[in-house]
Every structure is written in structure tokens, then in C-alpha cells.
Amino acid sequence: MSTMSPADDAKGTVPVDDGAADHLRSMTVPNLALASTEGTLIDLSALPRRTVVYAYPRTGVPSHPPLVPEWGSIPGARGCTVESRGFADHYTELTELGLDVLGLSTQTVDYQREAAQRLQLPFALVSDADLRLATALQLPTMEVAGLTLLRRFTMLIDAGVITYVWYPVFPADNHAAEVVAWALLNARGIDRDSAGTDSAHSSAV
């Protein structure tokens, strides 16, 4: 379970950087075939283009109650649906900048498919329901109601290597725009730290 020291926010409880993603920089992604909402197996180590992989705890179903009553008070938990909508809204911009997009959670692919269809996502969601990827990379996770969920973070994977990490991600609804801003600066050869637009909780190699 996270040892975050949260502050309350209207969009959820604000996470702080506990260093749980620091080790991901420069790591090689393991060769694992993961089920996706497109009905195919996706190997994150063999993606054809640079890919933004945004990890999130879990999407909810509109007619269902949250996983636990205190879901909104868990640091960084709220916002999975709006984050996915944001990446869908910015999908064309990201692909024009040479980036593909994938979503990642520990939910089953059948559960993910409900969200992908409801939100009309133009990209696949990938399932790590058996925690193979989470275990291999020691991804940031949290335990809620007996389930192991990914904390909210994003990886940029290039030729099987994690070259950029956003962690923690907050607010979720603005994250896709943040990634677009980074991509625009990166396309011009400008380091976004030196440009003054970086988050204190993001890390690059």
C-alpha cells in the first residue's frame, strides 16, 4: 500500500512522489504478450513506434458503485475515465507527433472492453490481470479491496526501453494535454525541464 501523504483536492486526493517509479527510467521492457481490447496480444517490448503507455487503477461502470466507498480519498485513484477520454481527444495530435497510445491496468480485458467501447477509444487498453508486467518491472501498485491495482503513471516506451516517466499523474483530466505539450517540445529538440514546463514529479533520460 502507498505511503503517500495526501492533500485533499476537488478532483480527488493529491498524490505525492514517493519514488516508486524512479527505477523505471532506462529499464528494458520484458517480452510479454498481454491481452488487449482489440482482441490481439500486445508485446510492449516490440512496439513498432514510440508509445505512450498510461497506467491507471481501474475504470468504473456508470451504474455501479465505486470499488470502495472511500475511493475518492485514495491518492490518485479518481479520474481513470476522464484520463482515457483525454487521450482519446488528443489521440490525433499524438499520432501526428509520432506517438502511439495504449492504456494499461490490472483489470481483465473483458472489463476493459466495456470502457473502451463506452468511451469509443481509438486505441487499445492492455490487461496485466495476472500481474506479470507489474512484477517484472516492479511497477507502482496499491492494494484496494483485496485487489492489486496500478497507481496512475505513464511511460514512454521506445524500441523496448522506457525512456520517460510521468509519476505521479495529477490531475488525471489534464494529463493527455501535458503529454502533448511534452511531445511538442521534444519534437523541437527542447528539454521540457529547461523550458520550465516540467512537473516536479516527472523524470526523463
Phi, psi and omega in degrees: 000147182296148173253028183296150173252095189278161168236142183288145179213152182298334181265012182129190180264128189285125176277157173241160183283113179259008178080007185291346179249004185300325184286348186288336182300127178074003179289147174273132182283133181291155179280096181225134177266114183250139179292148180227165180288351176273000180082012180243164173266133182241128178256109183294345178276352185229037180287142185287338180224168172304134187226133173273119178247106180264125180261140183217157182296300179184144173273149176260168175257129187310323184273358183255151175289163177297163181305317175222150182304329183269020183308316183293343181264356176282126184305121176076005185284319185286141171117011183295320180291314182292329177294316179296319177298322179298316179293327175294318180296325184260009186301315182297318179300316182293318180293325177293336177269008176086020182241131169272169182226138171221145171259151184220130173210174178265009174288158176291157181295331177294320178293317179298324183298327177300315180292317181299319180285318181296320182270355181053052182288134180275010180222169183273151166258139185246137184258129171245048186298331179268005174064022179295314180291316180302320180288315184296322182260358184052053182292152177296123181228170174215154180255122179224125177052038178079005180251144174266116182245148173286141169283166185279116176205168181224139177242142168258119182251127181228116179054041175081008180237137176281113185254349179206145181224131170254119179197135348286164179257121177195136354282153184295325186288345180255000189292319180301319178296325177298318180293320177300316180299317177299315182297321179296315178293318181296324179295335179266005179075024181254129175284125187288341173296314182289338178277354176080017181249004184282151171278149178294345184255010178259155183217144183228166173235000000 
